[in-house]
């Protein structure tokens, strides 16, 4: 499946300078991709400045501040591509990257591809064994087929900022009746992640993490 059928969803909440930097590289490295920026409640004046300078190469959708999970779902609904890529606005594109992700999704059993796995430091509380949990992908770059998102009913908005990507990966593997090691694939792509530049500015991020973790635990019947 070619990159001209790829929709890239880029959420932002403030930090529009980061988004502009991300898109500047994105449009140069992957000009064939559709780009949808979902604004998750940026302060009105900053949002108006963003609209004046964003250019015509991306669609911008504005929603009330509800968190990245709702932004992902809203952006996917707005998009047209058969392949979806979720990309944080604090990512710098250093070369063409969409084709390797698409190629990974063509491999037998692969349901979601990403640029990096979680590593063992962030695995507590997932309800997975160590070998399973190390397969989980980081959420700043995730690629999957639209049909996967549709059949799963999208990302679970009961988790507004954290854990919804973990939940989505687990549900995707379950639905396709494959193990996480089969379903998830790390792909070496020229993307540099600055590291949660938007979330770290939220004063309520710790409370959000605990609330979303509890929602995840209830869903997966974890104590």
C-alpha positions in Angstrom: 0.0 0.0 0.0 1.5 3.3 -1.1 2.2 6.4 1.0 -0.4 8.3 -1.0 -3.0 6.3 1.0 -1.5 7.3 4.4 -3.2 9.8 6.7 -1.0 11.3 9.4 -2.8 12.5 12.6 -0.9 15.1 14.6 -2.6 16.3 17.9 -1.6 19.6 19.5 -2.6 21.4 22.7 -0.7 24.6 22.7 2.9 24.2 21.7 2.0 25.2 18.1 5.7 26.1 17.4 6.5 22.4 17.9 3.7 21.5 15.5 5.0 24.0 12.9 8.5 22.5 13.2 7.1 18.9 12.9 5.0 19.8 9.8 7.8 21.7 8.1 9.9 18.5 8.0 6.8 16.3 7.4 5.7 18.0 4.3 9.3 17.9 2.9 9.9 14.2 3.7 6.4 12.8 3.0 4.6 15.2 0.7 2.1 12.5 -0.5 0.6 11.9 2.9 -2.6 13.5 4.0 -2.0 15.5 7.2 -4.7 16.2 9.8 -3.8 18.4 12.8 -6.2 18.1 15.7 -6.2 21.0 18.1 -7.2 19.8 21.6 -8.2 23.1 23.2 -5.3 25.5 22.5 -5.7 29.0 24.0 -7.8 31.0 21.5 -5.3 33.6 20.6 -2.5 31.1 20.0 -4.9 29.0 17.9 -5.8 32.0 15.8 -2.1 32.7 15.2 -1.6 29.1 14.2 -4.4 29.2 11.7 -2.9 32.3 10.0 0.5 30.6 9.5 -0.3 26.9 9.1 -0.5 26.9 5.3 -2.8 24.8 3.1 -0.9 21.5 3.2 -2.8 20.3 6.3 -6.3 20.1 7.6 -6.9 21.5 11.1 -9.7 20.2 13.2 -10.5 22.0 16.5 -12.1 20.2 19.4 -12.7 21.1 23.1 -9.9 20.1 25.4 -10.6 16.4 26.1 -7.2 14.8 25.7 -5.1 13.0 23.1 -7.3 9.9 22.9 -10.4 11.9 21.7 -8.1 13.9 19.4 -6.8 10.7 17.8 -10.4 9.4 17.2 -11.6 12.8 15.8 -8.6 13.1 13.5 -9.0 9.6 12.1 -12.7 10.2 11.5 -11.8 13.4 9.6 -9.1 11.6 7.5 -9.4 9.5 4.3 -6.4 7.2 4.2 -6.5 3.5 4.4 -3.4 3.6 6.6 -3.3 5.7 9.7 -0.2 7.1 11.4 -0.4 8.8 14.8 2.5 11.2 15.2 3.2 13.5 18.1 3.9 17.1 17.4 7.2 16.9 19.1 8.6 14.6 16.4 11.2 15.7 13.9 11.2 13.9 10.5 14.7 13.4 9.3 14.0 11.4 6.1 11.3 9.4 4.4 9.6 7.1 6.9 6.0 6.2 5.8 6.9 3.5 3.3 8.7 1.3 5.9 5.8 1.5 8.3 3.3 0.6 5.5 5.6 -2.3 4.4 5.6 -3.7 8.0 1.8 -3.7 8.0 1.9 -6.0 4.9 3.8 -8.7 6.8 1.8 -11.7 8.0 0.2 -11.1 11.4 1.4 -7.5 11.9 -1.4 -5.3 13.0 0.4 -2.2 14.4 3.8 -0.8 13.5 5.8 1.9 15.4 9.1 3.6 15.7 10.1 2.4 19.2 9.1 -0.1 21.9 8.3 0.8 25.5 11.3 -0.8 27.2 11.1 -2.4 30.6 11.0 0.8 32.6 7.3 1.6 31.9 5.7 -1.9 32.0 4.4 -2.1 35.5 0.6 -2.3 35.7 0.0 -3.5 32.2 -1.3 -6.9 33.3 1.1 -8.5 30.8 4.0 -10.8 31.5 7.5 -9.4 31.0 8.0 -11.0 27.6 4.6 -9.7 26.3 4.9 -6.3 27.8 8.3 -5.6 26.2 6.5 -5.8 22.8 4.3 -2.8 23.5 5.0 0.2 21.2 5.5 3.8 22.3 2.5 5.9 21.3 4.3 8.9 19.7 4.4 7.0 16.4 1.8 4.3 15.6 0.7 3.0 12.2 -2.2 0.7 11.6 -4.9 0.1 9.0 -8.1 2.1 9.2 -10.1 -1.1 9.2 -8.4 -2.1 12.5 -9.5 1.1 14.1 -13.0 0.7 12.8 -13.5 -2.9 13.9 -12.2 -2.1 17.4 -14.5 1.0 17.7 -11.6 3.4 17.9 -9.5 4.3 20.9 -11.2 4.0 24.3 -11.9 7.6 25.4 -12.4 6.4 29.0 -8.6 6.9 29.0 -8.1 10.5 28.0 -4.3 10.9 28.0 -2.5 7.7 29.0 -3.0 4.0 28.6 -5.4 4.1 25.6 -2.6 3.2 23.3 -1.7 0.2 25.5 -5.4 -0.8 25.5 -5.6 -0.4 21.7 -2.6 -2.6 21.1 -3.9 -5.4 23.3 -7.4 -5.3 21.8 -5.9 -5.3 18.3 -3.9 -8.4 19.0 -6.9 -10.1 20.6 -9.2 -9.3 17.7 -6.7 -10.7 15.1 -6.0 -13.7 17.3 -2.3 -13.2 17.3 0.2 -12.7 20.1 1.6 -9.3 20.8 5.0 -10.4 19.5 3.3 -11.1 16.1 0.9 -8.1 16.1 3.4 -5.4 17.0 6.4 -4.4 15.0 9.2 -1.9 15.6 10.5 -0.3 12.4 13.7 1.6 12.1 12.6 5.0 10.7 14.3 8.4 10.6 12.2 10.1 13.3 13.5 11.9 16.3 11.2 12.2 19.3 11.8 15.1 21.7 9.8 13.4 24.5 6.3 14.5 25.6 6.9 18.2 25.2 3.2 18.9 25.4 2.1 16.6 28.2 4.9 17.8 30.6 3.2 21.3 30.6 0.0 19.9 32.0 -0.4 20.6 35.7 -2.9 17.7 36.0 -0.7 15.1 34.2 -0.1 12.9 37.3 -3.8 12.9 38.2 -4.7 12.1 34.5 -2.2 9.2 34.6 -3.7 7.7 37.8 -7.3 8.2 36.5 -6.5 6.6 33.1 -4.5 3.8 34.8 -7.5 3.0 37.0 -9.8 2.9 33.9 -7.4 0.6 32.2 -7.2 -1.7 35.2 -11.0 -1.9 35.5 -11.3 -2.7 31.9 -8.7 -5.5 32.0 -9.9 -6.6 35.5 -6.5 -5.8 37.2 -6.3 -5.3 40.9 
